[in-house]
Amino acid sequence: MNRNNDYTDPEEFYDDDMNLDPTREDIDELKANIEDNLSEESDPVRELQTKYNELNNSYLRLHAEFDNFRKRTMKEKADIIKSGGERVLTDMLPLADDFERAMQALHAAEDKAAMVEGMDLIYSKFVNFMNQHGVREIEAVGQPFDADRFEAITTVPVQDAAQKGLIIDCVQKGYELNDKIIRYPKVIVGE
């Protein structure tokens, strides 16, 4: 044996009398060992496969349920958008009736004061209707200008220094719906 090399010479271990061809008994013994090992391992493998199938089935069902939920929710949302204004429009019908009666009375009446009073009543009824539905007028005149709440259409010079940066006049009223601005007031700001 050569101690200077890190390998061993295969010729040293080779025996001419050694039979390297397996016999039928060796093959049967090897098969039996493999089958024993497989049968021992197959139970956990089968269990894992069963567990995998159950989880996969559960996932597929959950995915299908979620897909159905998503489709149903989208349909309900589309229906709400489609008919969402129905309640508001139904509540506006009495106002339309009042305007129609006012127009008929305006054409037939000679008493201007009664007509003005009738129009004031209709206007106050309309303002109450808007308040009931969460629409509020944004107070503008006299307020400090805030670009997030107001739309300045022009500025005018002011003589009083206290009015600088304040809103002098409102050209078009603004409204908010439940604290969300739906129309910005158009204002004139003092400079």
Contacts in CASP RR format, 6 or more apart in sequence:
PFRMAT RR
TARGET T0000
AUTHOR 0000-0000-0000
METHOD contacts of the structure
MODEL  1
MNRNNDYTDPEEFYDDDMNLDPTREDIDELKANIEDNLSEESDPVRELQT
KYNELNNSYLRLHAEFDNFRKRTMKEKADIIKSGGERVLTDMLPLADDFE
RAMQALHAAEDKAAMVEGMDLIYSKFVNFMNQHGVREIEAVGQPFDADRF
EAITTVPVQDAAQKGLIIDCVQKGYELNDKIIRYPKVIVGE
1 8 0 8 1.000
1 9 0 8 1.000
1 12 0 8 1.000
2 9 0 8 1.000
22 30 0 8 1.000
88 133 0 8 1.000
91 129 0 8 1.000
91 132 0 8 1.000
91 133 0 8 1.000
92 129 0 8 1.000
94 125 0 8 1.000
95 122 0 8 1.000
95 125 0 8 1.000
95 126 0 8 1.000
95 129 0 8 1.000
98 121 0 8 1.000
98 122 0 8 1.000
98 125 0 8 1.000
99 122 0 8 1.000
102 115 0 8 1.000
102 118 0 8 1.000
102 119 0 8 1.000
102 122 0 8 1.000
105 115 0 8 1.000
106 115 0 8 1.000
109 115 0 8 1.000
130 136 0 8 1.000
130 175 0 8 1.000
133 177 0 8 1.000
134 177 0 8 1.000
134 178 0 8 1.000
135 175 0 8 1.000
135 176 0 8 1.000
135 177 0 8 1.000
135 182 0 8 1.000
136 175 0 8 1.000
136 176 0 8 1.000
136 177 0 8 1.000
137 173 0 8 1.000
137 174 0 8 1.000
137 175 0 8 1.000
138 149 0 8 1.000
138 150 0 8 1.000
138 173 0 8 1.000
138 174 0 8 1.000
138 175 0 8 1.000
138 176 0 8 1.000
138 181 0 8 1.000
138 185 0 8 1.000
140 150 0 8 1.000
140 167 0 8 1.000
140 170 0 8 1.000
140 173 0 8 1.000
140 174 0 8 1.000
140 185 0 8 1.000
140 187 0 8 1.000
141 167 0 8 1.000
141 168 0 8 1.000
141 169 0 8 1.000
141 170 0 8 1.000
141 187 0 8 1.000
142 166 0 8 1.000
142 167 0 8 1.000
142 168 0 8 1.000
143 150 0 8 1.000
143 166 0 8 1.000
143 167 0 8 1.000
144 165 0 8 1.000
144 166 0 8 1.000
144 167 0 8 1.000
145 152 0 8 1.000
145 165 0 8 1.000
145 166 0 8 1.000
145 167 0 8 1.000
145 187 0 8 1.000
145 189 0 8 1.000
145 190 0 8 1.000
149 181 0 8 1.000
149 184 0 8 1.000
149 185 0 8 1.000
150 167 0 8 1.000
150 184 0 8 1.000
150 185 0 8 1.000
150 186 0 8 1.000
150 187 0 8 1.000
151 184 0 8 1.000
151 185 0 8 1.000
151 186 0 8 1.000
151 187 0 8 1.000
152 187 0 8 1.000
152 188 0 8 1.000
152 189 0 8 1.000
153 171 0 8 1.000
153 186 0 8 1.000
153 187 0 8 1.000
153 188 0 8 1.000
154 188 0 8 1.000
154 189 0 8 1.000
155 188 0 8 1.000
155 189 0 8 1.000
155 190 0 8 1.000
155 191 0 8 1.000
156 168 0 8 1.000
156 188 0 8 1.000
156 189 0 8 1.000
156 190 0 8 1.000
156 191 0 8 1.000
157 190 0 8 1.000
157 191 0 8 1.000
158 164 0 8 1.000
158 168 0 8 1.000
158 190 0 8 1.000
158 191 0 8 1.000
163 190 0 8 1.000
164 190 0 8 1.000
164 191 0 8 1.000
165 189 0 8 1.000
165 190 0 8 1.000
165 191 0 8 1.000
166 189 0 8 1.000
166 190 0 8 1.000
167 187 0 8 1.000
167 188 0 8 1.000
167 189 0 8 1.000
167 190 0 8 1.000
168 187 0 8 1.000
168 188 0 8 1.000
168 189 0 8 1.000
168 190 0 8 1.000
169 187 0 8 1.000
169 188 0 8 1.000
170 185 0 8 1.000
170 186 0 8 1.000
170 187 0 8 1.000
170 188 0 8 1.000
171 186 0 8 1.000
171 187 0 8 1.000
171 188 0 8 1.000
172 183 0 8 1.000
172 185 0 8 1.000
172 186 0 8 1.000
173 183 0 8 1.000
173 185 0 8 1.000
174 181 0 8 1.000
174 183 0 8 1.000
174 184 0 8 1.000
174 185 0 8 1.000
174 186 0 8 1.000
175 181 0 8 1.000
175 182 0 8 1.000
175 183 0 8 1.000
176 182 0 8 1.000
END
